[in-house]
Amino acid sequence: MSAAVQEAGGYNFAYLDEATKRMIRRAILKGLAIPGHQIPFGAREMPLPYGWGTGGIQLTASILGPRDRLKVIDQGADDTTNAVSIRRFFQRVAGVEVTTRTAEATVIQTRHRIPERHLTEGQVLVFQVPMPEPLFRLEPRLTEARRLHALGDYSLAQLRLYEDIARQGETGSSYNHPVMVNGRYLMSPSPIPGYDNPKLHRSAAILLFGAGREKKIYAVPPWTEVRSLDFDDHPFRPMLAAAPCAFCGSRDSYKDEIVSDDRGGRVFVCSDTDHCRENQS
Amino acid sequence: MSALLQAEGLRLRFGAAPALDGVSVAIWPGEVVAVVGESGSGKSTLLRVLSGQIAPDAGTVHYAGQDVLALSEAGRRRLMRTEWGYVHQNARDGLRLGVSAGGNVGERLMAAGERRYGSIREVAARWMERVELDPARMDEPPRNFSGGMQQRLQIARCLVTEPRLVFMDEPTGGLDVSVQARLLDLIRKLAKEMGLAVFLVTHDIAAARLLAHRILVMRRGQVVEEGLADRVLDDPRHPYTQLLVSSVLAA
């Protein structure tokens, strides 16, 4: 027994038992071999509720090694409840080093954002996914959705896009906009803002997606083509707040809108806290 | 010239009841074939077997030289959305009710690989006009349309990719008489303009007379009589056809 295990008070390194990790790693390898394809796996009960990142936390637990440095973000921020508790969880059960700096992390678990800083080879981004099926709102039967994936028939998703443009005049979804991975599988990017979608394309880092409640894992290997679904004459255009960040003045980062007083005052601040800190220093 | 769709010796039993008992059919390009018969005679089963939706116990179905029953599901779906059309009896089965009229018409175009929003709109508007719907209403959901209009919308949705063969399952069922007449008129016009082959299942003898070039009469899973529409209806030979024709109510 290593020191890390004893530290965790009887838990195995990174909480999950080795057999479970093996099963999850196998699913990850399968996912990487078929980019964008959802691989079912036997998700375990985790010590946090569904919807708080049970899928992501299992992926992180399975890939974490003692020399890894972990960063956890929730909506881009390192200091929100979800991020803090997951980070502390791995500090306790794995004894790994943690960081808030994107550049220094080897594994980044994220909820609903991709860090602003370009990720590099060797980094792994783990997404928490609430609903892995991109056809979920279009085809209620999962069996039929699976068949559509198998046949590569994505006219339904294109139809949804058509409806958005017909109703709102633009490709409507500002988050969770479906992407085509490697020209084959339609994939839900998890609810990241459309602004982050282009970062999926030819990403240097490995992208892993875990859905705990739906028991699915999918992945995008490095340098894979990832295209947001659109029409030729209505190309996908991510939305970006016009105002600069109130703290660092950045114009090209994704912003959160924050109510600043009780007279309707609002400010925009970077959603990625590490990026904002770097800009200010 | 060879038949567009050729089926030989189709047999299918549902339990003890024979739904198809040695049925052979040929549909030629541009031809409208109607199948008439009472409920349970196997006409809808025949339609579903011919369109590849259920496999028969025995027999073959060939479409333009391809063995339909041996096709993979991908191949069958490709046929279904390019070469074929399927008009359901109930427009609500054939339409997507949560999607605008224009989207309904455009779906097959997108399935066929169209990726330009502008041309999808353009073609959808043209087709709405062709089925006598106001193109200005293309962004309205189908539930805003009346029953007859929904049925015309379904026809536009089927024909937008210019199929060669359309299966119709009681397309006029559940519509009132004047709407039926207008719809039949429209189907006849479009079939003629586009040179469509139509395989029509109906229990409405009048509809069959109006549309069909050729009529098959089915009873207990067998084709009991087959011939040119006028011949079958004006000079029925089989006792069952005679009964069927004589029981049509004259207005």
Boltz contact constraints between the chains, C-beta under 6 A:
constraints:
  - contact:
      token1: [A, 151]
      token2: [B, 74]
      max_distance: 6.0
  - contact:
      token1: [A, 155]
      token2: [B, 107]
      max_distance: 6.0
  - contact:
      token1: [A, 155]
      token2: [B, 110]
      max_distance: 6.0
  - contact:
      token1: [A, 155]
      token2: [B, 111]
      max_distance: 6.0
  - contact:
      token1: [A, 158]
      token2: [B, 110]
      max_distance: 6.0
  - contact:
      token1: [A, 159]
      token2: [B, 103]
      max_distance: 6.0
  - contact:
      token1: [A, 159]
      token2: [B, 107]
      max_distance: 6.0
  - contact:
      token1: [A, 162]
      token2: [B, 103]
      max_distance: 6.0
  - contact:
      token1: [A, 163]
      token2: [B, 99]
      max_distance: 6.0
  - contact:
      token1: [A, 163]
      token2: [B, 103]
      max_distance: 6.0
  - contact:
      token1: [A, 165]
      token2: [B, 117]
      max_distance: 6.0
  - contact:
      token1: [A, 166]
      token2: [B, 100]
      max_distance: 6.0
  - contact:
      token1: [A, 166]
      token2: [B, 139]
      max_distance: 6.0
  - contact:
      token1: [A, 231]
      token2: [B, 115]
      max_distance: 6.0
  - contact:
      token1: [A, 231]
      token2: [B, 117]
      max_distance: 6.0
  - contact:
      token1: [A, 232]
      token2: [B, 115]
      max_distance: 6.0
  - contact:
      token1: [A, 232]
      token2: [B, 116]
      max_distance: 6.0
  - contact:
      token1: [A, 233]
      token2: [B, 116]
      max_distance: 6.0
  - contact:
      token1: [A, 233]
      token2: [B, 117]
      max_distance: 6.0
  - contact:
      token1: [A, 233]
      token2: [B, 118]
      max_distance: 6.0
  - contact:
      token1: [A, 234]
      token2: [B, 117]
      max_distance: 6.0
